[in-house]
Structure formats: C-alpha cells, structure tokens
Amino acid sequence: MMMPIPVGFAAPWVLAGLLALPALWLLLRAVPPRPRPVVFPGTALLLGLRDAAPLARRMPWWLLALRIAAMTAAILALAGPVWRAGPQGGPGGPLLVVMDAGWTASPAWHEAAARAGAALDGARTGGGMAALWLADGQGGRGDGPVFGTSAQAGAQLRAAMPQPWETRYPADLDRFLSAAPAAFDTLWIADGVDHPGRGALLAALAARGRVTVAAPARMARALSLEPGARPALVMSAAAPVAAPAVLAIGPDPQGMPRPLARLTPGPLTAAPGGGFRAAVPIDLPAELRNRITRFVIEGEASAGAVVLADERTRRRKVALVGDLRATEGQALLSPLHYLRGALAPFADLVEGSLTEVLPAAPDVVIMVDSPAGASRPALTRWVEAGGMLIRFSGPRLAASPDLAADPLLPVRLRPGGRSAGGALSWGAARQIAPFAPDGLFSGLAIPAEVTVRAQLLPDPAPDLPGRTIAQLTDGTPLVTRSAMGKGQLVLFHSSANAEWSNLALSGLFVSMLERLVGSVDAGQGAGAAADGSGAARSQAQGAGAAAPQTGGADHWQAEQVLDGFGRVQAPGSLAPVTAAAFAAGPAPGAPAGIYAAGERRAALNAGGPLTPAAWPGATIESGQAQAGTALGGALLALAAALLALDAAGSALVGGTGRRLRAQA
C-alpha cells in the first residue's frame, strides 16, 4: 500500500496549467521550415569554409528542460502548496471551524487565525461547505453556525478579533445546531482553558461527526487582585508555564505612562480548583503605589493579563488631628480610637498637631472636634492645593466663638447644637436616611440600630441640599461637603465617638470613611497634582477583580475599556451597563475597563483562575504544526533561478558570450 504524499494545495484549480506543458514543449522544439536550395555558381567559392559560431538549427534539450521546469515550478507555486497541512475533514464533506474567542485566546490568536485559514482553504479544495463560529457570545452568533462557501467563512475570519471577556459557548445546543447539516466534521481551535458549557458543546459536536481539537501554540496567563488588608496580585495559568515579571505602569513626572516598578512573582503552585497560581506581592512605597494605573504581565498581550488599579491597590496617607491627651484608661472615650480602628486597614496613619502633620504631605487630614487655630492659613493652602479635610463635630467645636465664620467648614453652622433623646431634647434620636443612589455612599447598608442623638445644625441656605451627602430621617444634614480650590471640605455633623451617636460603633462608619478617603486622588495632598496625572489616578471605588460591588448604582458608564489584547481604548458609543450586568463581570456589552456611576469609579478586570480543558473522544492536534509549511515561496524562488539559468543558456547558445569575449 502506497503512502499518500503529505502535500495540499490552497488553489488546486491552478494545476490545470500543467496541461499546457506538452504544447509548450512542442512549441519550443519547433524549427523554421527547411529552405529550398537554389543553385548559385558563386557559392563554389565558399566550399570548405567552416563557421566558427554556427547558429543552432534546433533548441538544445537542456535549455528546453530548463524552461519547462521553470514553468512547472511557477504553476505549482501559484497553486498554494502546503507540506503536511493539518487534517481538513472528509473530501467534499461539511466542515465547522469553532474558534475560542475570549481573552484567553489572545496570546496565540495569530497562530489560531492561520490554522483556521488553512482549514477553510482545505474545505475549498474538497469542494464542500464550511462554517466559522466564534465563541465570543456576541449577539447574532448565538443562533449557531451558518454553512456556506469557504470564501464567506474566510471573510468572517479576517474580521474576527479576541474579546475582553471570557470565551462563551451557547446555552441552547438544540437551537445552536438546528440549521446545521446532519453530519459534519469539526475543527475546534481551542485556547486550552475550560469554560462553562464546553463539555456539553463537545458532546453535541461529536454526535455529528469527527472533532479535531487544535491546541494553542501559547497558553494564556491571567492576573487578578486578591482582596484583603494587604491586597496582592495573583498570576494564574492553566499549565505549569514560566511566571514572568509583572510591570506596574503609571505616569512619570511628565505625565507619560511607563513602567514604574517590576514585581517578581513567587513560586508557581497548584491551585485548589485546578490550574496553577503564583502570588505577586505589591511591596511598593505608598507614594509610588498610588501613582500606578495598571499592572501588566510582561510580554503577555491579553485583557486578562491586565489589572486596572482600583482603591484596593492604593493606600492613602491620612493625618489624624485631635485630643492626644486621652490616657490608656480613657481610650474608649477618645474619638481617635475609633478613627484608628476604622482607617488602619486601608490607609497609612500619621498623628500629631497640624504643624506636625502638614509637612508629611498627607492625602487626607481628619480633625476631631477642634478648630484650626493658628494653623488655619497653612491648612487653607493645603486644601486649595488638592487635599481633603474631614472634620467631626463635638462639644468643643460647638462652643467655638467663631464657629459661624470658620472658612474651613462646608456650610455655615449655628452656634450650640441640637440634641435629641433627653429630658430637654427636641424629640427622639434620629436614624440615618437612605443614601442617594448616585451619591458617594450609594449602596451602603444602614443598620437600624444606628441613631444620632446630637448634631450641629447649619444655617438654611439655597445650596444646602447640594452640599448634603448624608442626612437624617428628619431631613437635617449628617455629612456635608463642598469644594475649596482643588480640594474638598467635609463635615460630620455628629461626633467621631459614641458621645453624640453610636455611628462610630458600626461597620457603616468604616464604610463611609473608606468611601470618603478613596474619593480623593492619591498623592494630591502631597503635591502630586503637579504632574497632571490626577485624572488617571481617580479610578475605581472598591471594585472587585472580576465582579466589583455595584454599590447601589443603577447604571455604570464606561470611561475607558480594554480590547482582547489588553490595549486601552475609548468606549465609543458603548451603552451604559446595568448594575446587575456590571456585578457579573466582563461580558458582551460590558468589556473590561474603567466605569463611572455618579461620583464613583470602578475597575472591571477580566483575569481570574484558569483551569485546563479536557477533550474526551476528540483528536488532539499539536499546536506547533497546525498550519503546515507553505511551499509557494520556495517554488517561486526555484522558478526565478531556472529562468536566470535559461537566460544564461540562451546567451551561450546564441554566441553572445563568445562575441563579448572577442570584443574584450
């Protein structure tokens, strides 16, 4: 039994040109008709002479063979020969090419596209129908493959790109295959990662015919953020591949994005759910860490290899100014005790007087029940330069003689205050009203037991509702805010301890402070606004790596998005994303990127754990030899070389060489 020759042709119809070679052979061998002899007496004088360079009466056989070989090589090259091309399906049978098209396919996308193109060319050779189906979950492709000519499928392939979300398979397989032929072969160009619904789709395709799986030439790696008091990055892989460095990218002093640091992953270990993972600690100074806008796996071009920086990756410097005279036995009475416990998990704290903490260039200054005093001019300049001043009320502030004229308050306050719940009170203690759905505290749960017994009241003013970001159920302000230069003034109208309210004893107190501190641009109070990068740092409010908390917002609008290769792009006409869709993570219509909802910003990142895929019953094709070796270029070079030899041979036969030597 003879072994088949492992050569295929992309355009086999060009081989019909070989039929013209016999005619070309006869044409080249043809010679002019023999001349009729005429007797001329003078020719007797030429008898015995010999021509030193006689003209050939017939083309030499070797020159004729050169020309035929050159034409043969050119015809074969135009037919697109491929050495050891991958399996293409049965002769004349339908072929379905399935391509994983999520971000995990990005690292080997160009090789996958070449393999799909070779398969479609093979279908054209067999003369059968072909279809290309991209597993990207986009609208119009969930109804199943449409079989037609390989040229139509090729046009779809040329426009295909990987997407910045996970590869997605159809949920309704009966609908997916309703318009497909009863039998067809499948070439599944996989990304090597398991995705929901993959096993069911494999079984459905195997029931229709042979399934060949083309393994990826490169396995994807992912980067995600692991939350906690000390957040860290996690690099994931479906196979034990090398763990490259992670680049921390942010603006330089000129505002141009560039790598600011290089993070080294730890050892790669087996993950509990499958695959492998390596921890990447973010051990950077706070000033440098707060300038980072994204983390990227070095040399990896995919949306899953990028973590857009959010508030969990930053640590702001917060200065606490208040009564430092509280003894250890009075710690539970000191407002600073509650502030330390609330802020320590997500901020770096400094304590002292205003003259001591302002030279440290904090991002936020929190003053507890105290006036600014002699440091007011310096504090005013600091706020106007971009800092956030948060003040808490209390008996000392209420008794301040110049309270109504204090310029470092967001609203004008009445002297004294208002108390509730006592014998001489105005009424019962008040609860906190629900937060505005588009405000800074949107979505925070308000415990029913949190009440306010005393507060400082503002003077009525037309702009008071616009400056109130939290209020009590009776409509009086609990937290007010206003702008001052590039900075902000914030006032809690109640105390930071349990003296006027039990808010400081609840988790709501921690969440409100986290939202406030996170809303300021990191490093602004330290003078970092001069580099023009504040807008780039105002990203993300407590967002998860793949499923951030929506915080009660109804819709999120994209400000910048990533493509499948992890490149930052403008969102264009992307519609707002509902809160439910945003919480579900990147998907069609909600690509990975930075989103805004009112005052809040959130990073939607695509990376996460990767589990290797298994392919029971399918033929696995190696990723290194999928597309075969094209022979067209080599044959064209051979044809050119033979034509060059033909030119040299023609000159030799015609005597040109000898004439040139004689002239020389």
Secondary structure as GFF3:
##gff-version 3
##sequence-region A 1 664
A	DSSP	beta_strand	7	9	.	.	.	ID=ss1
A	DSSP	three_ten_helix	12	20	.	.	.	ID=ss2
A	DSSP	alpha_helix	21	29	.	.	.	ID=ss3
A	DSSP	three_ten_helix	41	46	.	.	.	ID=ss4
A	DSSP	alpha_helix	61	78	.	.	.	ID=ss5
A	DSSP	beta_strand	81	83	.	.	.	ID=ss6
A	DSSP	beta_strand	95	100	.	.	.	ID=ss7
A	DSSP	three_ten_helix	103	105	.	.	.	ID=ss8
A	DSSP	alpha_helix	109	126	.	.	.	ID=ss9
A	DSSP	beta_strand	130	135	.	.	.	ID=ss10
A	DSSP	alpha_helix	150	158	.	.	.	ID=ss11
A	DSSP	alpha_helix	173	176	.	.	.	ID=ss12
A	DSSP	beta_strand	185	189	.	.	.	ID=ss13
A	DSSP	alpha_helix	198	206	.	.	.	ID=ss14
A	DSSP	beta_strand	211	214	.	.	.	ID=ss15
A	DSSP	beta_strand	221	226	.	.	.	ID=ss16
A	DSSP	beta_strand	232	237	.	.	.	ID=ss17
A	DSSP	beta_strand	246	251	.	.	.	ID=ss18
A	DSSP	beta_strand	257	263	.	.	.	ID=ss19
A	DSSP	beta_strand	269	270	.	.	.	ID=ss20
A	DSSP	beta_strand	276	280	.	.	.	ID=ss21
A	DSSP	alpha_helix	286	289	.	.	.	ID=ss22
A	DSSP	beta_strand	294	297	.	.	.	ID=ss23
A	DSSP	three_ten_helix	303	305	.	.	.	ID=ss24
A	DSSP	beta_strand	306	308	.	.	.	ID=ss25
A	DSSP	three_ten_helix	311	313	.	.	.	ID=ss26
A	DSSP	beta_strand	316	321	.	.	.	ID=ss27
A	DSSP	three_ten_helix	328	333	.	.	.	ID=ss28
A	DSSP	alpha_helix	335	343	.	.	.	ID=ss29
A	DSSP	beta_strand	347	351	.	.	.	ID=ss30
A	DSSP	alpha_helix	354	357	.	.	.	ID=ss31
A	DSSP	three_ten_helix	358	360	.	.	.	ID=ss32
A	DSSP	beta_strand	364	368	.	.	.	ID=ss33
A	DSSP	three_ten_helix	373	375	.	.	.	ID=ss34
A	DSSP	alpha_helix	376	384	.	.	.	ID=ss35
A	DSSP	beta_strand	388	392	.	.	.	ID=ss36
A	DSSP	alpha_helix	395	398	.	.	.	ID=ss37
A	DSSP	three_ten_helix	403	405	.	.	.	ID=ss38
A	DSSP	beta_strand	418	419	.	.	.	ID=ss39
A	DSSP	beta_strand	430	431	.	.	.	ID=ss40
A	DSSP	beta_strand	451	452	.	.	.	ID=ss41
A	DSSP	beta_strand	454	455	.	.	.	ID=ss42
A	DSSP	alpha_helix	464	467	.	.	.	ID=ss43
A	DSSP	beta_strand	468	471	.	.	.	ID=ss44
A	DSSP	beta_strand	477	484	.	.	.	ID=ss45
A	DSSP	beta_strand	487	492	.	.	.	ID=ss46
A	DSSP	three_ten_helix	503	505	.	.	.	ID=ss47
A	DSSP	alpha_helix	507	518	.	.	.	ID=ss48
A	DSSP	three_ten_helix	528	531	.	.	.	ID=ss49
A	DSSP	alpha_helix	534	537	.	.	.	ID=ss50
A	DSSP	beta_strand	555	562	.	.	.	ID=ss51
A	DSSP	beta_strand	568	569	.	.	.	ID=ss52
A	DSSP	beta_strand	577	578	.	.	.	ID=ss53
A	DSSP	alpha_helix	579	583	.	.	.	ID=ss54
A	DSSP	beta_strand	593	597	.	.	.	ID=ss55
A	DSSP	beta_strand	600	604	.	.	.	ID=ss56
A	DSSP	beta_strand	619	621	.	.	.	ID=ss57
A	DSSP	beta_strand	629	630	.	.	.	ID=ss58
A	DSSP	alpha_helix	632	653	.	.	.	ID=ss59
A	DSSP	alpha_helix	656	663	.	.	.	ID=ss60
###
